[in-house]
Amino acid sequence: MTKPPAKLAETKEGKKEEKQEEKSASDLIAPKVRALIKQLDASEQAKREAAEKELIALGQDVLPLLPKPDARTPAEVKNRLRRVYSALLAAAVEASTKPAFVTLSGEMTLSEAMAAIEKQTGNKVVDKREEMMQETPDPKVTLALEKVPFWQALDTVLDAANLQLYNYDVETGALAYVARGEGSLPRSAHGSYGGLFRLEPTKLEATSDLRNPMNKGLRLTVDVAWEPRVRPVVLELAPGDMKGTDDAGGELTSDAGGETLEFPVRGTNAGVELELGFQLPPRSVKQIASIKGKMSALVLGRVEEFEFTDLEKAKGVEQERGGVTVVVREVRKNEEIFDVKVRVKFGDAGKALESHQGWIYDNECYLLDKSGNRIEVAGLEANSTGANEVGLDFKFDLGDETSAKGYKFIYKTPAAIVRIPIEFELKNIELP
């Protein structure tokens, strides 16, 4: 028997259960984690090994609870913490590369469905209708989704409520939806799903150069979106990894030659447009039957936080976490501005620091004064870049301060940079 959907908590009991649920995902394991960390320094080796194994078995929710080793941490405890951290980080990275799933059944309002999807997947979806001067009804939808991948589930809900995604939202880590435009088709029938990604052909143009009959072709625009909990840096597609056929069984030939196509992701965008070119097929061809292929995405992984407790004494201090190392190279006052020069080194950055390094400037960085007040970055410059490292010069305005004594320097950056394969097939695209 199918259970009715979980409604938003309206009673005191419901709210209490909801709070307990939220707490159990994080805070409730903290006491056990603290006890196990203490056990890592037990006198008996068997107990130390058992604590290490149990910390790993608890899963990736342990990661934010692990302490950062310092000079007083025993060497063996440091090594065990490092192994625990590495194992949990690897598990977290693997989990982040897999699609999220949704289970929803019965009748519920749009807002309830969206809230449930966000809770189950970690993907934020925001309503932009009011901002776009549209009406904002909260219609009821009837759903029968059992462990359905995020994109199929979201498309089902959007179609049921006559909505569509808005691709120009500036909110980081979120998708936005608006009312479906007049004449726009349902999303479910046109999407191609590849794990974390959704592809949809949006435009097809046939071009012909009247001065040079040899210059003619097809130009296909494909909209690619991803689960907003991940941050791709660039998508890459080798023409040899893509095969197209027309409705007569003929082969569609890419006009890109052998060059790998790169599609960088700009700023906070949760999608990117691919422009794919093909040689023009014979006039007898009415549609593209299939374009099948595989590409890859370079995706930023889990964000790590680095805290340097006294900026005045931080010169030369190095911290390593999750495969990334942050070194404070220099702290000096330059007239009214304090310069904090930092080097960030990654184990393997792929191409993320070569031609697609814009994300590094979006990493969160700030100071905390002695009272805990936050001071934002006043300026940022990159002073050197390598394949796996970058030098950054952060500028802070500390007013009349003559030194940075007592100020904490906080820097956050994705640690793992992962390459994710994307397989796709686009079908039945009518020629103009």
Backbone torsions as a table, in degrees:
resi	resn	phi	psi	omega
1	MET	NA	129.8	-178.9
2	THR	-76.0	129.0	178.9
3	LYS	-78.0	147.0	176.2
4	PRO	-67.1	156.1	-178.9
5	PRO	-66.1	151.5	176.6
6	ALA	-72.7	120.2	179.5
7	LYS	-84.4	164.8	175.4
8	LEU	-63.3	139.8	-177.3
9	ALA	-63.2	121.0	-179.2
10	GLU	-114.4	-24.3	-180.0
11	THR	-96.3	166.2	178.1
12	LYS	-62.0	-38.9	179.3
13	GLU	-63.3	-42.3	-179.9
14	GLY	-62.2	-42.3	179.6
15	LYS	-65.0	-37.2	179.5
16	LYS	-64.5	-43.4	179.0
17	GLU	-63.3	-40.0	-179.4
18	GLU	-63.0	-44.0	179.5
19	LYS	-64.2	-40.0	179.6
20	GLN	-63.1	-39.3	179.7
21	GLU	-63.4	-44.7	179.5
22	GLU	-62.9	-40.8	-177.8
23	LYS	-67.1	-40.1	-175.7
24	SER	-65.0	-22.1	-179.9
25	ALA	-74.4	-18.7	-176.4
26	SER	-136.9	-68.4	-170.2
27	ASP	-63.8	-33.4	-173.1
28	LEU	-68.7	-21.5	177.6
29	ILE	-89.6	-9.0	-176.1
30	ALA	-59.3	-46.3	179.2
31	PRO	-59.5	-40.8	179.7
32	LYS	-66.0	-40.7	179.0
33	VAL	-62.8	-42.8	179.0
34	ARG	-60.6	-41.4	179.4
35	ALA	-65.4	-40.7	-179.7
36	LEU	-68.5	-37.2	177.8
37	ILE	-63.8	-40.0	176.3
38	LYS	-63.1	-36.5	-179.1
39	GLN	-69.5	-20.0	176.4
40	LEU	-60.9	-19.0	-179.6
41	ASP	-108.4	20.3	-179.7
42	ALA	-65.8	158.0	-178.2
43	SER	-72.3	-26.7	-178.9
44	GLU	-95.2	131.6	-178.5
45	GLN	-61.6	-38.9	-178.6
46	ALA	-59.8	-38.7	178.6
47	LYS	-69.3	-38.1	179.2
48	ARG	-64.1	-43.9	-179.9
49	GLU	-67.1	-38.7	179.2
50	ALA	-64.3	-39.5	179.0
51	ALA	-64.5	-42.0	179.2
52	GLU	-61.4	-46.0	-179.3
53	LYS	-64.8	-38.8	-178.0
54	GLU	-70.1	-36.4	176.6
55	LEU	-60.9	-42.7	179.0
56	ILE	-66.1	-40.3	-178.4
57	ALA	-65.7	-26.4	179.8
58	LEU	-66.7	-20.8	175.3
59	GLY	92.8	-176.7	-169.2
60	GLN	-68.9	-12.6	175.4
61	ASP	-64.5	-15.6	178.7
62	VAL	-74.2	-26.9	-171.8
63	LEU	-49.6	-51.8	-178.0
64	PRO	-69.7	-10.2	-177.9
65	LEU	-96.0	-8.9	-179.3
66	LEU	-72.9	134.7	179.5
67	PRO	-75.3	155.5	174.4
68	LYS	-89.3	119.5	-179.4
69	PRO	-58.8	145.6	175.5
70	ASP	-129.6	-168.5	-175.8
71	ALA	-63.3	-23.9	-177.6
72	ARG	-88.9	-9.0	-178.6
73	THR	-73.4	125.6	178.1
74	PRO	-56.8	147.2	-175.2
75	ALA	-57.1	-43.3	-178.2
76	GLU	-66.9	-38.3	177.9
77	VAL	-64.0	-40.6	176.6
78	LYS	-57.4	-47.5	-178.1
79	ASN	-63.7	-41.9	-179.8
80	ARG	-67.7	-41.1	176.8
81	LEU	-61.8	-38.8	179.4
82	ARG	-63.9	-41.1	179.7
83	ARG	-68.0	-41.7	177.4
84	VAL	-60.6	-47.0	-178.2
85	TYR	-61.2	-45.8	-178.5
86	SER	-62.2	-42.6	-179.4
87	ALA	-65.5	-43.4	-179.4
88	LEU	-70.0	-36.5	178.3
89	LEU	-64.9	-41.8	178.1
90	ALA	-60.9	-40.8	178.4
91	ALA	-66.2	-39.4	179.6
92	ALA	-65.8	-41.0	179.0
93	VAL	-63.9	-44.1	179.4
94	GLU	-61.9	-42.4	179.8
95	ALA	-64.5	-35.3	-177.2
96	SER	-70.9	-17.8	-179.1
97	THR	-92.0	0.3	-179.8
98	LYS	-105.5	147.4	-179.4
99	PRO	-67.1	148.1	174.8
100	ALA	-83.3	155.0	-177.9
101	PHE	-120.9	154.1	-175.2
102	VAL	-128.5	137.0	171.8
103	THR	-125.8	116.9	178.6
104	LEU	-145.3	132.4	178.3
105	SER	-143.1	147.1	177.9
106	GLY	97.6	-168.8	-178.8
107	GLU	-95.8	136.4	178.6
108	MET	-157.4	166.7	176.9
109	THR	-79.2	162.3	177.1
110	LEU	-56.4	-46.6	-177.4
111	SER	-63.1	-36.6	177.4
112	GLU	-66.5	-41.5	179.7
113	ALA	-63.8	-44.2	-179.6
114	MET	-65.8	-39.5	178.2
115	ALA	-63.7	-40.0	179.8
116	ALA	-67.6	-40.7	178.2
117	ILE	-61.8	-44.3	179.8
118	GLU	-62.7	-41.7	-178.2
119	LYS	-67.2	-39.9	-176.3
120	GLN	-77.0	-27.1	-172.4
121	THR	-112.6	-20.5	-174.0
122	GLY	79.9	7.5	179.6
123	ASN	-98.7	120.3	-178.3
124	LYS	-82.5	130.8	177.7
125	VAL	-128.2	122.5	-174.0
126	VAL	-115.2	149.3	-179.2
127	ASP	-89.9	116.4	-179.1
128	LYS	-107.8	11.9	-174.7
129	ARG	-64.1	-44.7	-179.2
130	GLU	-62.6	-41.6	179.3
131	GLU	-62.9	-30.1	-180.0
132	MET	-92.4	14.6	177.8
133	MET	61.7	37.7	177.8
134	GLN	-110.0	159.2	174.6
135	GLU	-66.8	152.2	-174.7
136	THR	-125.4	60.2	176.8
137	PRO	-68.1	160.1	177.0
138	ASP	-119.4	72.3	-172.3
139	PRO	-67.8	158.3	174.7
140	LYS	-86.9	141.6	177.9
141	VAL	-128.8	147.3	177.5
142	THR	-110.1	123.1	-171.9
143	LEU	-124.9	151.0	174.1
144	ALA	-140.0	71.9	-176.1
145	LEU	-110.9	120.3	179.8
146	GLU	-124.0	105.8	-179.1
147	LYS	51.1	51.6	179.7
148	VAL	-95.0	135.9	177.9
149	PRO	-55.7	149.9	-173.6
150	PHE	-48.3	-50.2	-173.4
151	TRP	-65.6	-41.5	177.3
152	GLN	-64.2	-39.2	179.2
153	ALA	-65.3	-45.5	-179.5
154	LEU	-63.6	-43.5	178.7
155	ASP	-61.1	-39.2	178.9
156	THR	-61.0	-44.7	-179.7
157	VAL	-68.4	-44.7	179.8
158	LEU	-60.5	-42.8	179.4
159	ASP	-65.3	-40.1	-178.7
160	ALA	-65.0	-27.9	-178.1
161	ALA	-105.3	10.4	-179.7
162	ASN	55.9	52.3	-179.1
163	LEU	-123.8	167.4	174.4
164	GLN	-145.5	162.4	177.6
165	LEU	-78.4	150.5	176.9
166	TYR	-109.8	113.5	-169.5
167	ASN	-84.4	3.8	-173.7
168	TYR	-116.7	22.4	179.0
169	ASP	-73.3	147.3	-177.1
170	VAL	-103.8	3.3	-179.3
171	GLU	-76.6	123.3	-177.9
172	THR	-67.9	138.5	174.4
173	GLY	67.9	32.1	-178.6
174	ALA	-149.5	154.3	169.4
175	LEU	-106.0	150.8	179.9
176	ALA	-123.2	143.3	177.4
177	TYR	-124.6	151.8	178.8
178	VAL	-137.4	175.9	177.1
179	ALA	-65.6	144.7	179.8
180	ARG	-69.4	132.9	-180.0
181	GLY	-67.8	152.7	-179.9
182	GLU	-60.6	129.6	179.6
183	GLY	87.0	-9.6	179.6
184	SER	-70.8	141.6	-177.2
185	LEU	-86.4	156.9	175.3
186	PRO	-58.2	149.6	-175.7
187	ARG	-76.9	-35.6	-171.5
188	SER	-60.1	-32.6	-175.9
189	ALA	-80.3	-10.7	-171.7
190	HIS	-119.3	-5.0	-177.9
191	GLY	-88.4	147.3	170.5
192	SER	-115.1	127.3	-171.8
193	TYR	-107.3	130.3	178.5
194	GLY	-136.1	82.2	178.9
195	GLY	65.9	-118.5	-179.5
196	LEU	-74.1	-7.8	-168.1
197	PHE	-116.0	152.6	174.7
198	ARG	-128.5	128.7	179.1
199	LEU	-117.6	141.4	178.1
200	GLU	-146.6	123.4	173.9
201	PRO	-68.6	130.5	-175.5
202	THR	-117.0	-21.0	-177.9
203	LYS	-156.6	140.4	176.5
204	LEU	-134.9	124.4	-178.7
205	GLU	-123.9	136.8	171.2
206	ALA	-103.1	127.0	-177.0
207	THR	-121.0	149.0	178.2
208	SER	-146.5	126.6	177.6
209	ASP	-84.4	110.9	-175.3
210	LEU	-68.1	-19.6	178.2
211	ARG	-88.9	-17.3	179.2
212	ASN	-142.5	95.1	-175.7
213	PRO	-56.6	-18.8	-179.9
214	MET	-75.5	-21.1	-179.0
215	ASN	-90.8	82.7	177.1
216	LYS	-143.8	152.6	-177.8
217	GLY	-178.0	-177.8	176.5
218	LEU	-109.9	140.6	177.3
219	ARG	-124.7	111.9	-177.5
220	LEU	-106.5	126.7	175.7
221	THR	-100.9	127.9	-178.9
222	VAL	-122.0	126.4	177.1
223	ASP	-88.9	124.0	178.8
224	VAL	-115.3	125.8	176.6
225	ALA	-124.8	161.3	-178.4
226	TRP	-139.0	162.0	175.5
227	GLU	-59.0	127.4	-171.6
228	PRO	-68.6	-7.5	176.5
229	ARG	-74.8	-10.1	176.6
230	VAL	-111.8	158.0	-177.6
231	ARG	-126.8	91.4	174.2
232	PRO	-70.1	149.3	176.1
233	VAL	-101.3	-41.1	-178.1
234	VAL	-155.9	146.2	171.1
235	LEU	-106.3	141.3	-178.8
236	GLU	-128.1	137.2	-179.1
237	LEU	-138.4	120.1	174.6
238	ALA	-90.4	125.3	-178.3
239	PRO	-53.1	-30.1	178.7
240	GLY	-67.9	-16.2	179.3
241	ASP	-94.9	12.7	-178.2
242	MET	-130.3	132.8	179.9
243	LYS	-130.6	129.1	179.3
244	GLY	-120.7	145.2	175.9
245	THR	-133.7	148.9	177.4
246	ASP	-97.2	179.4	-175.2
247	ASP	-71.6	-7.8	175.9
248	ALA	-99.1	3.9	-179.5
249	GLY	87.9	-0.1	178.8
250	GLY	-74.7	157.7	-178.7
251	GLU	-89.4	136.0	172.9
252	LEU	-89.3	126.5	-177.0
253	THR	-102.8	127.3	177.9
254	SER	-68.8	144.3	177.9
255	ASP	-96.1	11.9	-177.3
256	ALA	-86.3	-4.8	-177.0
257	GLY	68.6	-142.7	-179.5
258	GLY	-99.3	5.1	-174.5
259	GLU	-77.9	132.1	176.3
260	THR	-69.5	129.4	-179.9
261	LEU	-86.8	134.6	178.3
262	GLU	-117.7	133.7	-179.6
263	PHE	-125.0	94.5	-177.9
264	PRO	-70.1	148.7	177.6
265	VAL	-95.9	127.8	-175.9
266	ARG	-96.7	129.6	170.2
267	GLY	50.3	-127.9	-174.4
268	THR	-93.2	7.1	-175.7
269	ASN	-56.1	140.9	175.0
270	ALA	-104.4	23.2	178.6
271	GLY	-168.1	165.3	179.2
272	VAL	-149.2	150.6	178.3
273	GLU	-99.0	132.3	173.9
274	LEU	-99.7	134.3	173.6
275	GLU	-108.2	111.9	-177.6
276	LEU	-112.9	129.3	-179.0
277	GLY	-108.6	140.9	178.6
278	PHE	-136.1	155.7	173.0
279	GLN	-68.8	145.4	-176.0
280	LEU	-70.1	127.0	178.3
281	PRO	-77.5	171.9	177.6
282	PRO	-59.4	155.1	-178.5
283	ARG	-62.2	-22.0	-179.6
284	SER	-70.1	-17.9	-179.3
285	VAL	-75.7	129.9	-177.5
286	LYS	-103.1	-25.1	-179.5
287	GLN	-155.7	158.4	170.5
288	ILE	-83.2	119.2	-178.1
289	ALA	-73.4	-40.9	-176.3
290	SER	-161.7	140.1	166.4
291	ILE	-125.5	111.5	-174.9
292	LYS	-117.8	137.7	-179.4
293	GLY	-171.2	-174.6	175.7
294	LYS	-142.3	141.5	175.2
295	MET	-135.7	-175.9	-180.0
296	SER	-136.3	155.5	177.8
297	ALA	-125.4	133.5	173.3
298	LEU	-90.7	114.7	-169.8
299	VAL	-118.7	135.1	176.8
300	LEU	-77.8	135.9	-176.3
301	GLY	-94.8	-151.5	-174.9
302	ARG	-58.5	136.9	179.1
303	VAL	-84.1	131.0	176.9
304	GLU	-109.8	148.6	179.6
305	GLU	-110.0	133.1	177.6
306	PHE	-117.3	126.1	-178.1
307	GLU	-122.5	121.9	176.2
308	PHE	-107.2	115.3	-163.9
309	THR	-73.3	-33.7	179.1
310	ASP	-131.8	104.8	-172.6
311	LEU	-59.9	-33.9	-178.3
312	GLU	-64.6	-28.9	-178.9
313	LYS	-104.3	12.0	-171.8
314	ALA	-85.4	-11.3	-177.0
315	LYS	-56.8	126.7	179.3
316	GLY	83.5	-6.0	-179.9
317	VAL	-74.6	134.8	-176.1
318	GLU	-124.0	135.2	176.3
319	GLN	-128.0	138.4	178.7
320	GLU	-122.9	135.1	179.5
321	ARG	-157.2	125.9	174.3
322	GLY	62.4	29.6	178.0
323	GLY	88.1	4.8	176.6
324	VAL	-124.0	140.7	-179.5
325	THR	-118.4	132.9	177.5
326	VAL	-118.0	127.2	-179.5
327	VAL	-122.8	128.8	171.6
328	VAL	-85.9	111.0	-174.9
329	ARG	-85.3	-35.2	-175.7
330	GLU	-161.9	143.8	172.6
331	VAL	-131.1	119.0	-179.2
332	ARG	-148.9	153.4	178.0
333	LYS	-91.6	130.0	178.9
334	ASN	-121.1	94.1	-171.7
335	GLU	58.4	-115.5	-177.2
336	GLU	-94.2	0.1	-175.1
337	ILE	-112.8	138.6	173.1
338	PHE	-95.7	127.5	176.3
339	ASP	-97.6	128.4	174.6
340	VAL	-118.2	108.5	-178.1
341	LYS	-94.9	126.4	-173.7
342	VAL	-128.5	144.2	170.5
343	ARG	-117.0	129.8	179.9
344	VAL	-114.3	122.0	-176.5
345	LYS	-119.7	130.5	179.8
346	PHE	-108.7	151.0	176.6
347	GLY	-63.3	-48.0	176.9
348	ASP	-153.3	107.8	-177.0
349	ALA	-92.1	2.5	-175.9
350	GLY	57.8	-126.8	175.5
351	LYS	-105.2	11.6	-173.0
352	ALA	-66.7	-19.3	179.0
353	LEU	-112.4	6.8	179.8
354	GLU	-89.4	-92.6	-177.3
355	SER	-97.6	2.1	-175.6
356	HIS	-132.1	56.7	-172.7
357	GLN	-101.0	8.6	-177.1
358	GLY	-56.5	-31.2	-178.0
359	TRP	-61.4	-29.4	-175.8
360	ILE	-64.0	-27.2	-180.0
361	TYR	-80.2	-12.4	178.6
362	ASP	-91.9	-5.8	179.9
363	ASN	-62.1	140.7	-177.6
364	GLU	-72.8	134.7	179.7
365	CYS	-152.7	137.7	179.9
366	TYR	-165.2	170.5	173.1
367	LEU	-110.8	153.6	169.9
368	LEU	-119.2	127.2	178.7
369	ASP	-80.5	-175.7	-174.6
370	LYS	-63.4	-22.0	179.7
371	SER	-96.1	2.1	-179.8
372	GLY	86.8	7.6	177.3
373	ASN	-75.3	143.2	-175.8
374	ARG	-91.9	132.9	176.1
375	ILE	-115.7	120.4	-177.1
376	GLU	-80.9	162.4	177.8
377	VAL	-67.3	132.1	178.2
378	ALA	-92.4	-18.4	179.3
379	GLY	-170.5	156.7	-178.3
380	LEU	-146.5	132.7	176.4
381	GLU	-133.6	144.2	171.2
382	ALA	-95.0	124.4	-177.8
383	ASN	-103.4	-11.1	174.7
384	SER	-166.7	149.6	179.4
385	THR	-142.2	133.5	173.8
386	GLY	-123.1	-174.6	-178.5
387	ALA	-63.3	-35.7	-175.8
388	ASN	-126.6	12.8	179.4
389	GLU	-151.7	159.5	-179.5
390	VAL	-145.4	141.3	174.6
391	GLY	-101.2	130.2	-176.2
392	LEU	-125.5	141.7	179.2
393	ASP	-118.5	104.4	179.9
394	PHE	-93.0	139.2	-178.7
395	LYS	-118.0	130.8	-179.0
396	PHE	-128.0	138.0	175.8
397	ASP	-97.6	109.0	-178.9
398	LEU	-104.1	21.0	176.3
399	GLY	64.6	-125.4	-176.0
400	ASP	-88.8	5.1	-178.5
401	GLU	-61.3	138.3	177.7
402	THR	-97.5	-15.1	177.4
403	SER	-145.8	167.6	179.6
404	ALA	-100.7	19.3	-178.4
405	LYS	-61.0	131.6	177.7
406	GLY	85.8	-8.2	178.2
407	TYR	-83.5	138.4	175.4
408	LYS	-97.5	137.6	177.8
409	PHE	-106.4	121.8	-178.5
410	ILE	-115.8	127.5	177.7
411	TYR	-133.8	132.9	179.8
412	LYS	-121.9	136.5	179.7
413	THR	-151.5	147.7	170.5
414	PRO	-60.7	137.5	179.9
415	ALA	-90.6	-65.7	-179.4
416	ALA	-77.5	140.4	173.1
417	ILE	-122.1	115.5	-166.8
418	VAL	-115.6	142.2	173.6
419	ARG	-99.3	122.0	-176.9
420	ILE	-112.8	127.1	176.1
421	PRO	-77.0	145.3	178.8
422	ILE	-129.4	117.0	175.0
423	GLU	-102.0	140.1	-176.1
424	PHE	-147.8	160.3	171.0
425	GLU	-147.6	124.5	176.7
426	LEU	-106.1	129.5	-172.1
427	LYS	-123.2	152.0	168.0
428	ASN	51.0	61.7	179.4
429	ILE	-100.6	114.1	-177.2
430	GLU	-67.9	134.8	175.4
431	LEU	-76.8	148.3	179.2
432	PRO	-69.1	NA	NA
